[in-house]
């Protein structure tokens, strides 16, 4: 039997991005690393062995390198670190605002994989591009938890106006890969409050 999972979150950075902490008797993992996440983990007194990245947009990875250094955490992501994926170059060109992400090392690439193990838990991996080419979700069936990144929100979905974005691709991925999950599945998104698959299947205007 899998250990019971305790889930908490930190929200920080300019986009108020959620970084998630999942703890079990077998260890702890983090999902995404917004600015301020490393300091929050220090305050919590928790060491994470794994950092799962739902995608590499800057607001989700600004503390990734710091967490990697401080915790010795392995980073799992769909693709290697890329300034194009982090949108650092685009943000500076489009707005004149400099966004800085310390380069980090991706220890395990997730492209082509359907499952990963972290904190003693097996996570089902789904690649759902449309918001970002490298967007992935992590689902633990036994705990009924889905880390959705910016793929699915309460009453909404991720924006699709970034390079490589596609509304059609994103909606199709959510409908085919996420909505078949049980109604009670907790959706823990990259921004905003948590929701459930059942609530989004019923009321999300982008999925009807």
C-alpha positions in Angstrom: 0.0 0.0 0.0 1.2 3.5 -0.8 2.0 5.9 2.0 -0.6 8.6 2.7 0.4 11.8 1.0 0.4 15.2 2.6 0.2 18.0 0.1 0.8 21.7 0.7 1.7 24.6 -1.6 3.5 27.9 -1.9 2.4 30.6 -4.3 4.9 33.3 -5.3 6.6 35.3 -8.0 5.2 37.9 -10.3 2.6 35.5 -11.7 1.6 34.1 -8.3 2.6 30.6 -9.4 1.9 27.6 -7.3 4.7 25.3 -6.2 3.6 22.1 -4.6 5.1 20.0 -1.9 4.1 16.3 -1.5 5.3 14.4 1.5 5.0 10.7 2.2 6.7 8.3 4.7 9.1 7.5 1.9 10.3 11.1 1.2 9.3 14.4 -0.3 9.0 15.9 -3.7 8.3 19.3 -5.1 6.3 20.1 -8.3 7.5 23.3 -10.0 9.7 26.0 -8.4 8.3 29.5 -8.5 10.4 32.4 -7.1 10.5 32.1 -3.3 9.9 28.3 -3.2 13.4 27.5 -1.9 13.0 29.9 1.0 9.6 28.4 1.8 11.0 24.9 1.8 13.7 26.1 4.2 11.0 27.5 6.5 9.1 24.2 6.3 12.3 22.3 7.3 11.7 19.9 4.4 14.3 18.4 2.1 13.0 17.3 -1.3 14.7 14.5 -3.2 12.9 15.2 -6.5 11.7 18.3 -8.4 9.1 17.6 -11.0 8.6 20.3 -13.6 5.2 20.6 -15.4 6.9 22.9 -17.9 9.7 25.4 -18.1 8.0 28.8 -18.3 10.1 31.2 -16.2 7.5 31.6 -13.4 7.6 27.8 -12.8 11.4 27.4 -12.7 12.9 30.5 -11.2 14.0 28.6 -8.0 14.8 25.3 -9.8 18.6 25.8 -9.8 18.5 26.9 -6.1 16.5 23.9 -5.0 18.8 21.7 -7.0 21.8 23.1 -5.2 20.4 23.3 -1.7 18.6 19.9 -1.7 20.7 17.9 -4.1 17.3 17.2 -5.8 17.1 15.5 -9.1 15.1 17.5 -11.6 12.7 15.7 -14.0 11.4 17.6 -17.0 10.1 16.8 -20.5 13.0 18.6 -22.2 16.5 19.9 -21.3 16.7 23.4 -19.9 16.1 25.9 -22.6 15.9 29.7 -22.6 13.3 29.4 -25.4 11.1 27.2 -23.2 11.6 29.5 -20.2 10.4 32.5 -22.3 13.3 34.6 -21.1 14.2 35.8 -24.6 10.5 36.4 -25.6 9.7 38.4 -22.4 12.7 40.7 -22.9 11.9 41.2 -26.6 8.2 41.8 -26.1 8.2 43.9 -23.0 11.7 45.1 -22.4 11.5 43.4 -19.0 14.5 41.2 -18.1 13.5 37.9 -16.7 16.3 35.8 -15.3 16.3 32.1 -14.7 19.5 30.5 -13.3 20.3 27.6 -15.6 19.6 24.2 -14.0 20.4 20.6 -14.9 17.6 18.3 -16.0 18.7 14.9 -14.6 15.9 12.8 -16.2 14.1 13.6 -19.4 10.5 12.6 -19.6 9.9 12.7 -23.3 8.5 9.4 -24.4 7.9 8.2 -20.8 4.5 7.4 -19.3 5.5 6.9 -15.7 8.0 8.2 -13.1 8.7 7.3 -9.4 9.2 9.9 -6.7 8.8 9.9 -3.0 7.8 6.2 -3.1 4.9 7.0 -5.4 4.3 6.0 -9.0 3.1 8.9 -11.1 1.4 8.6 -14.4 2.8 11.1 -16.9 0.8 12.7 -19.7 2.3 15.0 -22.3 -0.3 17.7 -23.1 1.2 20.5 -25.2 -0.8 23.6 -26.3 0.2 25.9 -23.5 3.9 25.0 -23.8 5.5 22.4 -26.0 6.9 20.7 -22.9 3.8 20.7 -20.7 3.2 17.5 -18.7 0.9 16.4 -15.9 1.5 14.0 -13.1 -1.3 11.8 -11.8 -1.2 9.4 -8.8 -4.3 7.2 -9.1 -4.0 5.7 -5.6 -4.1 9.2 -3.9 -6.5 10.7 -6.5 -4.1 13.6 -7.2 -3.3 15.3 -10.4 -0.6 18.0 -10.7 -1.8 19.9 -13.7 0.6 22.7 -14.2 -0.8 25.3 -16.6 -2.8 22.7 -18.6 -6.0 22.8 -16.5 -7.3 25.4 -14.0 -10.5 25.9 -12.0 -12.9 27.0 -14.7 -10.2 27.6 -17.3 -7.2 26.2 -19.2 -3.7 27.5 -19.9 -3.2 30.4 -22.3 -2.2 29.4 -25.8 -0.7 32.6 -27.3 2.9 31.8 -26.5 5.3 30.3 -29.1 4.2 26.7 -29.8 0.8 27.3 -28.3 -2.4 25.7 -29.7 -5.9 26.0 -28.3 -7.0 23.0 -30.3 -4.1 20.8 -29.2 -4.5 21.8 -25.5 -8.3 21.2 -25.4 -7.9 17.9 -27.2 -5.3 16.8 -24.8 -7.3 17.7 -21.7 -10.5 16.1 -23.0 -8.8 12.9 -24.1 -6.2 12.4 -21.3 -7.6 14.1 -18.2 -11.4 14.2 -18.3 -11.6 10.4 -18.3 -10.1 10.4 -14.7 -12.5 9.8 -11.8 -14.7 12.8 -10.8 -13.1 13.0 -7.3 -9.6 13.4 -8.7 -8.0 16.6 -7.1 -6.6 18.9 -9.7 -3.7 20.9 -8.3 -2.9 23.6 -10.9 0.0 26.0 -11.5 -2.1 29.0 -10.7 -5.3 29.6 -8.6 -7.3 27.2 -6.4 -7.5 23.5 -6.7 -10.5 21.9 -8.3 -11.7 18.4 -9.3 -12.0 16.6 -12.6 -15.8 16.2 -12.0 -16.2 20.0 -11.5 -14.2 20.8 -14.6 -16.0 18.2 -16.8 -19.3 19.8 -15.7 -18.6 23.5 -15.7 -15.4 24.4 -17.5 -16.5 26.6 -20.5 -13.5 25.7 -22.5 -14.2 21.9 -22.4 -17.9 21.9 -23.3 
